[in-house]
Amino acid sequence: MEKHTKSEVTYLSPDGLFKNPAYSQLVITKGPFTTIYVGGQNATDKEGKVVGKGDLKAQAAQTLNNIKIALEAGGASLTNVIKWNVYIIEGQDAKVAFQALQEDLKKMSHPPIITGVFVAALAQPDFLLEMDAVAVVPEQ
């Protein structure tokens, strides 16, 4: 548990649920903090062009980069993420999609809660995955 002056963010994987070092099972927030909701991000550059067309690994890396940019604009970083949603096109390898997150997740003292879902399609046919995130920045 991380305690802050006026707020708390608690990451739990309680007994009775599977414990995996790559993710927590739930997160509880209390007190004054800023919550940042990052909408669905895809593998586009700042001009809106698809990066890594047909390449899930490249698209996952670009999507993660876009989330980092969005978080920074909100005054947060990946270490503040408490919840990830990853939407992967059916037929793609989920392991490849999650590998893009692994290096950053390994650096986190408390991994976020994560949901991975296979979907039939996304908003643009060239997108192979989409990610959104929720971050909490405790008041210091």
C-alpha positions in Angstrom: 0.0 0.0 0.0 1.2 3.5 -0.9 0.2 6.2 1.6 0.3 9.9 0.7 -0.2 12.9 2.8 -3.9 13.4 2.0 -4.8 10.4 -0.1 -4.3 6.7 -0.5 -4.0 4.4 -3.5 -4.1 0.7 -2.5 -3.3 -2.1 -4.9 -4.6 -5.5 -3.8 -4.5 -9.1 -4.9 -6.3 -10.6 -2.0 -6.1 -14.2 -0.8 -8.6 -16.3 -2.8 -7.7 -14.6 -6.1 -4.9 -15.5 -8.5 -1.7 -13.5 -7.7 0.2 -12.5 -10.8 3.2 -10.1 -10.7 2.1 -8.5 -13.9 -1.2 -7.1 -12.6 -3.2 -6.4 -9.4 -6.7 -7.6 -8.9 -8.2 -4.3 -7.6 -7.3 -0.8 -6.8 -8.9 1.4 -4.1 -8.5 5.2 -4.1 -9.3 7.5 -1.2 -8.8 11.1 -0.5 -7.9 14.1 -2.7 -6.4 13.2 -6.0 -6.7 13.8 -9.7 -8.2 11.1 -11.8 -7.2 11.0 -15.5 -9.2 9.0 -18.0 -7.4 8.3 -21.3 -9.7 7.5 -24.1 -9.1 4.7 -26.5 -5.7 5.1 -28.2 -4.6 3.4 -31.4 -1.4 3.2 -33.4 -1.6 6.6 -35.0 1.0 9.3 -35.3 0.2 12.9 -34.6 -1.0 13.4 -38.2 -3.4 10.5 -37.8 -1.5 8.1 -40.0 -1.5 4.4 -38.9 1.9 3.2 -37.6 2.7 -0.4 -38.1 -0.1 -1.4 -40.5 -0.4 -5.2 -40.2 2.2 -5.4 -37.4 0.6 -5.9 -33.9 3.9 -5.4 -32.1 4.6 -2.1 -33.8 1.0 -1.0 -33.2 1.1 -1.9 -29.5 4.3 0.1 -29.1 2.8 3.2 -30.9 -0.4 2.9 -28.9 1.5 2.7 -25.6 3.5 5.8 -26.7 0.3 7.6 -27.4 -1.0 6.8 -23.9 2.3 8.1 -22.4 1.8 11.4 -24.3 -1.8 11.7 -23.1 -0.8 10.9 -19.4 1.9 13.4 -19.5 -0.5 16.1 -20.8 -2.7 15.3 -17.7 0.2 15.5 -15.3 0.7 11.8 -14.9 2.9 8.9 -16.1 2.5 5.1 -16.5 3.3 4.7 -12.8 0.0 6.5 -12.0 -2.1 4.1 -14.1 -4.4 2.0 -12.0 -6.5 0.4 -14.8 -5.7 -0.7 -18.4 -8.2 -2.0 -21.0 -6.7 -3.7 -24.0 -8.9 -4.5 -27.0 -7.3 -6.9 -29.5 -8.7 -7.9 -32.9 -9.8 -11.5 -33.0 -7.1 -13.7 -34.5 -4.2 -11.6 -33.2 -1.8 -13.0 -30.6 -2.6 -11.4 -27.2 0.9 -12.2 -25.9 2.4 -9.9 -28.6 0.0 -7.2 -27.6 0.8 -7.4 -23.9 4.6 -7.6 -24.6 4.5 -3.9 -25.4 3.4 -3.3 -21.8 5.7 -5.7 -20.1 8.9 -3.6 -19.9 7.0 -0.7 -18.3 4.9 -3.0 -16.1 8.1 -4.6 -14.7 9.3 -1.1 -13.5 6.1 -0.4 -11.6 6.1 -1.0 -7.9 2.4 -1.8 -8.1 1.1 -3.2 -11.3 -2.3 -1.9 -12.4 -5.5 -3.9 -12.9 -5.8 -5.1 -16.5 -8.6 -6.2 -18.8 -7.8 -7.8 -22.1 -10.7 -8.4 -24.6 -10.8 -9.8 -28.1 -13.1 -7.8 -30.4 -14.4 -8.4 -33.9 -13.5 -4.9 -35.2 -12.3 -1.4 -34.1 -13.2 2.0 -35.5 -10.6 1.8 -38.3 -10.0 -1.4 -40.2 -6.2 -1.1 -40.0 -6.2 -1.0 -36.2 -5.2 -4.3 -34.6 -5.6 -3.1 -31.0 -6.8 -0.3 -28.8 -5.9 0.7 -25.3 -7.4 3.0 -22.7 -6.3 3.8 -19.2 -7.3 5.3 -15.9 -4.6 7.0 -13.8 -4.7 8.5 -10.3 -2.3 11.2 -9.2 -2.5 11.6 -5.4 -2.3 15.1 -3.9 1.1 15.5 -2.3 
